[in-house]
Structure formats: C-alpha cells, structure tokens
Amino acid sequence: MKKILIVLVGVMLIFTFSCKKQTKEAKELEKAVKSMEQFGKAMEETAKEMQETKGKIEAVDFRALKELLPDFKGWEKRNPRGQKTAFGQFGISNAEADYALGDAEVSLKITDTAGYSMMIAPFSIFIQSGYEEEDEEHYKKSTTVKGFPAIEEFYPSQKRGSLTVIVKNRFIVSAEGNNIEKVNTLHDFLNSVDLKKLESL
C-alpha cells in the first residue's frame, strides 16, 4: 500500500509539473503571437505614415542639431560633426560627438528622421510592447528619459551599453558607451540634452 501511494504521488507530481510547463509554454507562445501582432500593426502604421509624410517634412539643419550636443563636465568633447543625407524623397540629418574620460568613451548622436518612419519602427515596437529581456551577459528593456520613451541595453561584465530616446516620434537621440561602470552614465548624458527644445524644432 505504501509503495502504491508513493507511485501515485510521483505520478501527480509529474502531471503537475507537466501542466505547469505547458502553461508556461502557452504563455510564452501567447506573448510571441502578441509581439508579432504588434509588429505587424506597427509596420502597417509605418507604411501609412511614410506615404502620408513622403516629401512633406524637411529635415532640421544639422547645425541646429549640433548646438544641442552638450558639454559634459569632466569629459573631453571630441569632433562634433553633422551631415544631411537622403533616402529617396526623405531627407535625414544628424549630428554627433564623442566624449572621453580616461578609458571611458561615450558617443552621442541626434538624428532627425524627417518622417522616415522605418528608422523609428524598430524602437517603437520594443517601446509599445513594454519589452524586457535579461540573461547572464546583458539586459535590454524599455524605459523613459525625461518622460520620453526609450530603450536601454547594458552589458555589465563588458562595461558597455546604449540608451536610445525617441522624441516626437521623429527624432532619435542615442548614447553608446564603452568602458563605463554603470548605465547611469548614459542617462546622465541624455538628461543633459535639451529634449524639449529638440521637440520644438
């Protein structure tokens, strides 16, 4: 009788574990399907926006974007630069600068997509879905900077990461860091950019 009870308990445990596993897999599948639906919807909206704004929005002069690249206390600002390029009927401008403090380096870039939503779409998908992932080497998640949606990614053991902010569903402000101890460094850089002024351009 005792042996029978042990066997029954074992069967129940296996069944319970199997159900939990199936439930977990079902939830993961549901999450994946939802993400694909959001991706499809985002791409449809992107295509529509591209058609509506095609050739109607003129990119901000990159010199105006350069003025928004801050001087950061303690860091050496190197080679501020800018340019304007074109993708078909879409004009895109950007400005960037490099910063150094000892071995630490940060690259700061401001881009005006001027309605070229294909550049915004990959970030929008992550942000809208509240995306978050983590493993032994890094993490990636959606967040905010000064109230604007953003994507944060960091590799602690490699001391590198990136932080990208979307402003007005048009401007992309990104900071990439190497040999930095914490992702807070990137937040400090983006917090020093006048995002409200950028929004008004």
C-alpha positions as CSV (number, residue, x, y, z in Angstrom):
1,M,0.0,0.0,0.0
2,K,2.8,2.3,0.9
3,K,4.5,1.7,-2.5
4,I,1.3,2.4,-4.3
5,L,0.9,5.7,-2.5
6,I,4.5,6.7,-3.4
7,V,3.8,5.8,-7.1
8,L,0.6,7.9,-7.1
9,V,2.3,10.9,-5.5
10,G,5.1,10.6,-8.1
11,V,2.5,10.5,-10.9
12,M,0.7,13.5,-9.5
13,L,4.0,15.4,-9.3
14,I,4.9,14.6,-12.9
15,F,1.4,15.6,-14.0
16,T,1.6,18.9,-12.1
17,F,5.0,19.7,-13.5
18,S,3.8,18.9,-17.0
19,C,0.8,21.1,-16.6
20,K,2.9,24.0,-15.3
21,K,5.4,23.5,-18.1
22,Q,2.6,23.5,-20.7
23,T,1.1,26.6,-19.1
24,K,4.4,28.4,-19.2
25,E,4.9,27.4,-22.9
26,A,1.4,28.5,-23.7
27,K,2.1,31.9,-22.1
28,E,5.3,32.3,-24.0
29,L,3.6,31.4,-27.2
30,E,0.8,33.9,-26.5
31,K,3.4,36.5,-25.8
32,A,5.2,35.8,-29.0
33,V,2.0,35.9,-31.0
34,K,1.1,39.2,-29.4
35,S,4.5,40.6,-30.2
36,M,4.1,39.6,-33.9
37,E,0.7,41.2,-34.0
38,Q,2.2,44.4,-32.6
39,F,5.0,44.2,-35.1
40,G,2.6,43.8,-38.0
41,K,0.4,46.7,-36.8
42,A,3.5,48.9,-36.3
43,M,4.7,48.1,-39.8
44,E,1.3,48.9,-41.3
45,E,1.2,52.2,-39.5
46,T,4.8,52.9,-40.5
47,A,3.9,52.3,-44.2
48,K,0.9,54.6,-43.9
49,E,2.9,57.4,-42.2
50,M,5.6,57.1,-44.8
51,Q,3.1,57.5,-47.6
52,E,1.4,60.5,-45.9
53,T,4.6,62.3,-45.0
54,K,6.5,61.5,-48.1
55,G,8.5,64.6,-49.1
56,K,6.4,66.8,-46.8
57,I,8.7,67.1,-43.9
58,E,12.1,68.9,-44.3
59,A,14.9,67.7,-42.0
60,V,16.2,70.2,-39.5
61,D,19.6,71.7,-40.4
62,F,22.3,69.5,-38.8
63,R,23.9,72.7,-37.5
64,A,20.9,73.2,-35.3
65,L,21.2,69.7,-34.0
66,K,24.9,70.2,-33.3
67,E,24.0,73.1,-31.0
68,L,22.1,70.6,-28.8
69,L,25.2,68.4,-28.3
70,P,26.2,69.4,-24.7
71,D,29.5,70.0,-23.0
72,F,29.7,67.4,-20.2
73,K,31.6,68.3,-17.1
74,G,34.8,66.4,-16.6
75,W,34.6,64.8,-20.1
76,E,36.5,65.9,-23.2
77,K,34.2,66.6,-26.1
78,R,35.8,65.5,-29.4
79,N,35.0,66.0,-33.0
80,P,31.4,67.4,-33.0
81,R,30.1,66.9,-36.5
82,G,27.0,66.7,-38.6
83,Q,25.6,65.8,-42.0
84,K,22.5,65.6,-44.2
85,T,21.7,62.6,-46.3
86,A,18.7,61.4,-48.4
87,F,16.8,58.2,-48.8
88,G,14.7,58.7,-51.9
89,Q,12.4,61.6,-51.1
90,F,13.3,61.6,-47.4
91,G,16.0,63.9,-46.2
92,I,17.7,62.9,-42.9
93,S,20.1,65.0,-40.8
94,N,22.2,64.1,-37.8
95,A,24.8,65.5,-35.5
96,E,27.1,63.6,-33.2
97,A,30.1,64.0,-30.9
98,D,32.5,61.7,-29.0
99,Y,33.3,62.2,-25.3
100,A,36.2,60.7,-23.3
101,L,37.1,60.5,-19.6
102,G,40.1,58.3,-19.0
103,D,39.4,54.9,-20.6
104,A,35.6,55.6,-20.7
105,E,34.1,56.7,-24.0
106,V,30.6,57.8,-25.0
107,S,29.3,58.6,-28.5
108,L,26.2,60.9,-28.6
109,K,24.1,61.2,-31.7
110,I,20.9,63.2,-32.6
111,T,19.1,62.2,-35.8
112,D,16.1,63.8,-37.5
113,T,14.3,61.1,-39.4
114,A,12.0,63.8,-41.0
115,G,9.1,61.4,-41.3
116,Y,11.1,58.4,-42.5
117,S,9.3,56.1,-40.0
118,M,11.3,52.9,-41.0
119,M,14.1,54.3,-38.8
120,I,11.7,54.7,-35.8
121,A,9.7,51.5,-36.2
122,P,12.2,49.1,-34.6
123,F,12.4,51.2,-31.5
124,S,8.6,51.8,-31.4
125,I,7.9,48.0,-31.4
126,F,10.1,47.5,-28.3
127,I,8.6,50.5,-26.6
128,Q,5.0,49.8,-27.3
129,S,5.2,46.2,-26.1
130,G,7.0,47.1,-22.9
131,Y,9.8,44.8,-24.0
132,E,12.3,43.4,-21.4
133,E,14.9,40.7,-21.6
134,E,17.8,39.5,-19.4
135,D,20.4,36.8,-19.5
136,E,23.8,36.2,-17.8
137,E,25.6,38.7,-20.0
138,H,23.2,41.6,-20.5
139,Y,19.7,43.1,-20.2
140,K,17.5,45.2,-22.5
141,K,14.4,47.0,-21.6
142,S,12.0,49.8,-22.4
143,T,12.2,52.9,-20.1
144,T,11.9,56.6,-20.2
145,V,14.2,59.7,-20.2
146,K,12.6,63.0,-19.2
147,G,9.2,61.5,-19.9
148,F,10.2,60.4,-23.4
149,P,10.1,56.7,-24.4
150,A,13.5,55.0,-24.6
151,I,15.3,51.6,-24.9
152,E,18.2,50.8,-22.6
153,E,20.7,48.0,-23.1
154,F,23.7,47.2,-20.9
155,Y,26.5,44.5,-20.7
156,P,27.9,44.8,-17.1
157,S,30.8,42.5,-17.5
158,Q,31.9,44.2,-20.7
159,K,31.2,47.7,-19.4
160,R,29.3,48.8,-22.5
161,G,25.8,49.7,-23.3
162,S,23.4,52.0,-25.2
163,L,20.4,54.2,-24.5
164,T,18.1,55.5,-27.2
165,V,15.3,58.0,-26.8
166,I,12.5,58.8,-29.3
167,V,11.3,62.4,-29.4
168,K,8.1,63.4,-31.1
169,N,8.1,60.0,-32.9
170,R,10.6,61.7,-35.2
171,F,14.0,62.4,-33.5
172,I,16.3,59.7,-32.3
173,V,18.8,60.6,-29.6
174,S,21.3,57.8,-28.7
175,A,24.2,57.4,-26.4
176,E,26.6,54.5,-26.7
177,G,29.2,53.9,-24.0
178,N,32.4,51.7,-23.7
179,N,34.4,51.1,-20.5
180,I,31.6,52.7,-18.4
181,E,30.8,51.3,-14.9
182,K,27.1,51.9,-15.0
183,V,24.3,52.6,-17.4
184,N,23.6,55.7,-15.3
185,T,26.4,57.4,-17.2
186,L,24.3,57.2,-20.4
187,H,21.3,58.5,-18.6
188,D,23.3,61.5,-17.4
189,F,24.4,62.3,-20.9
190,L,20.9,62.1,-22.4
191,N,19.5,64.1,-19.4
192,S,21.9,66.9,-20.4
193,V,20.4,67.1,-23.9
194,D,17.6,69.7,-24.2
195,L,15.0,67.3,-25.4
196,K,12.2,69.8,-25.0
197,K,14.0,72.2,-27.4
198,L,14.6,69.3,-29.8
199,E,10.9,68.5,-29.6
200,S,10.0,72.1,-30.6
201,L,12.2,72.1,-33.8
